[in-house]
């Protein structure tokens, strides 16, 4: 099920990105020859009667493309009678708009998903700022330490703690601190925990042990008081915009640090998740409900947007950089040079994806 969800999420995000390029190209009068989901070999294609665009589905699902006539001067020269429909003969600003439109659409799509989430109800940490907005607050597991009693008992992030008890009776609590104190004071003693997952209550037995947290018993979890924030459509629109900007800022800083670490030798590939790792994350998000899945999809969409803006050959950012260079030098970049750089860039991206996927598989079997 997780794999199916991942494919659906990825296909939607690719579709949104490529629709951005497609509509932008049409908006400036450039001819779109093909709209493809995935990379060749081609599995299926269709060209509507009277349309100039072929729509295709391809075998390699991790990507997509829009083939625009005259994406470079070399292509445009093949049909000089169509120069008015050639992207290469549009102004540099129009070319940049077309190249950046996929990123813009991914950002707008994330904003819409977060807007729906805030209107429907988003799980949010209860803080002094959000206390008046949250409802149905519960002490919730934010993370579970690998190999700890909590994982061995079957607890997962997102589980809401309903009650704690011993053979002597229930142990009442209202805050995260209360739960932490109960766990710490029952080191080596059996606790009965009732928790809720996906709307269903479950009961487990768990014994706090020493060594996880120095000087006291622990079960290996991070806890927070989480409630639901549900806003009016207008308030949700503003809050989702603010959240989108915040996510973009944090993602940009994270990717910037990763790229910087690659040059200094401090980058760790284990910190990056590829398709296999994201399959698991999509599955975890789905287990927490539709809103969690929508929020995670928004995060992936924003990550794709920022990554695509990196000025690296074969990415949108690299192609935008070429246009800027052409504007500065007032002449097209040599076709062989740009083609070679894009081919090298694409090859390096494939190698990176393979390395990340191998790391995902290793981590999967190690867990």
Secondary structure, DSSP 4 states (H G I P E B T S, - for coil): -HHHHHHHHHHHHHHHHHHHHHHHHHHTT--EEEEEEEEEEEEEEE--TT-S-EEEEEEEEEEEEEEETTSSHHHHGGGGGGGGG-GGGS-HHHHHHHHHHHHHHHHHHHHHHHHHHHHH-EEEE--TTTTTTEEEEEEEEEEE-TTSHHHHTT--TTPEEEEEEETTEE----SHHHHHHHHHHTTTSEEEEEEEETTEEEEEEEE-EEEEETTEEE-SEEEEEEEEE---HHHHHHHHHHHHHHHHHHHHHHHHHHHHHHHHT---GGG---HHHHHHHHHHHHHT-HHHHHHHHHHHHHHHHHHHHS--TTSHHHHHHHHHHHHHHTSPPPHHHHHHHHHHHHHHHHHHHHHHHHHHHHHHHH-
